[in-house]
């Protein structure tokens, strides 16, 4: 969906709107206020992504390609009732879009992981990327990742949904393979392994 299409739609239907910040266009109609992401070309596909919005907190900062297709598709249908259309658009945007907090929720409350996921997503849903990482990363890569953020222990929530067999393979790791530098590193490593062994 091009920005010009949304603006044209608003003008044609007497909907007031505000020019977008980074392709996030706000429209107002009665009691309805919507922020509509406009399609952008991303590195490997299309979607919507805004680092400024991610750092803002409650603004839409990411919509994957499939989500943008669903949003765009609504504008291609014949609109019989403007209010019901805008309500459907609101539901569709909510279902397919991500704010900073939604990224953190998808990562089980682990903020540093959410930052990494936001930086990496390029067309897919964040949950899809997380699943890909789980299947591709070796146990040692995951533990190195956790050791690099020793004060961020909310990864425990993230592990609740990890396959138990995979958790057990992580729990078999030996600290001698990690070149731990001091007692603090060893303590953090032990905390991770103890949690994984459940």
N, C-alpha and C positions, 0 to 999 in steps of 0.2 A: 504494500500500500504506500503510495507516494504521499508526501506531505501535502502536495497540491490537491490531491483527491479528497483528503479529509477537509481541507479548507473549503473546497468547492461544495462538498456535502453540507458543511455547516452553513455556508452562505445560502445555498438553495433551500434549506429547511429553517432559516431564521434562527440558527443556534449561535449564541455568542461563543467566541473562542479566544484563546490567548496564544500568541506565537510561541512555538516550542523552544524549550531549552534542550539542546542536544537531541532534537527530534522527538521530544515528548510533548505532545500538543494537548492542552487542556480545553475541554469544551464544557459549556454550561447550558442546561436546559431545565427550567423550572427548579425542582429540588435535586436534579441530577447533576453531579459534577464528575467528569471522567478525565483521566489522563490517558491519552491514546498514544502508544508507541508507534512510530513510523518505521517501516522497513529500511534496514541498512545493509550494505554489502559487508559481510564479515570475512575473515581470512579464508574460511573453508565453506562458506555458505551465506545464507541470509538470516536476518533476525534483528534484534535490537539489543544494544549493550551500551551502558553509560557508566563510566568510572565515577563521574561527578555524582550521579544519582546513588551509586553504591555507597559512596562515602557520606551521603546525606542521611541515610537511615531508612526513612519510610517511603521514599519514592521508588517507582518501578525502575529497576536498573538492568533487567535482562529478560528477554523473551526469546526462546529458541525458535528455530526455523519452522518446526511443525506448529508451534503456537501462533506464530505470525501468519501462517497460512490459514489457520482457523479464524483468526481475527479478520484478515483481509477478505475471507470468503463471505463474511456477513455483509460487507459493503456491495458485494456482487449480486445479492438477492434483491428481489422487489420488496421495497419497504412499504408496508400497508399502514402500519401504525408506528409513528415516530417514537412514542414513549416506550412501547414494548420492545422496539428495536434497540433503544439505548439501554434498557434493562438487560436484554440478552447480550449486548455488547459488553456491559459491565461485568456480567458473570463470566463471559468468555475471556476477557482480559484477566480477571482475577484467577481463573483456573490455569492460565498459561503463562503468567508473569511472575517475576521474582523481585522481591525487595532484599535489602541487606539482611533483614531478620529471617526471611524465608531461606536464604542461603545458609544461615547459621542453623536453622531448624533441620534442613536437609543433611547437614553435617553433624547432627546429634549434639549441637551446642558448642562444637569445637570451632572457635573463631579463626584460629590460624589456618585450619583446614578450609574453612569457608573462603578465606582470602585467596588461597591457592586455587580452589575450584573456580571462583569468579575470574581470576586471571587467565585460566586455561580454557573455559567453555567458549565454544566458537560457533556452534549451531545446534548442539544437542541439549537435552535436559540435563541439569546438574546431577540428578540421580543416576542417569545413564553413564556419565563420566565417572562417578564414584564406583559404580559396578565394574566398569572397565579397569579402573585402577586396582580394585581388589583382585581381579582375576590376573592382571599382568604383573603386579609388583611382587617381588619375592618377600618372604618374611623379614629378611634383613633390611630391605629397603624401607618397609613400613616402620620397623623399630628405629632405624636411623632418623626417619621423619619425626617420630615421637620424641626421640632424645634431643632433637634440635629445638623442641618447645617444651622444656621440662616443667615449666610452671603452668602449663595448660592441660590439666588432667581431665578436662571435660570430654576427652576422646573416649572415656568409658561408655558414654551414651552411644557414641558411634559404633562401638564394638558390640553392643547389644544385638544388632542385626547381622553381624558377621557370622558366617557358617561355622558351627562348632568344630568341625574337623580342621578348618583353616586356623581357628584360634589355637587348637592344640599344636599345630605345626609351628605357629609363632612361639608358643610357650616352650618349645624344645630348644630354642636358640641359646647359644653359649656366650656369656659375656666376653670370653677371651677373643672372640671373633670381631669385637667392636673397637678394640684399641682404646678402651675407656681411660681417661686421663687422670681422674682423681676419685676420691670417695663419693663426691656428689654425683658424678656420672654413674658410679656403681649403684648408688642408692636409687637413682631414677630408673636405671635398668631393672633392678630388683622389683621396684614398684610395678613396672609394666608387666613383667613376667608373672608376678604374684597375681595380678588382676586377671591375666589371660588364663591362668590355670584355674581360676574361679574357685 
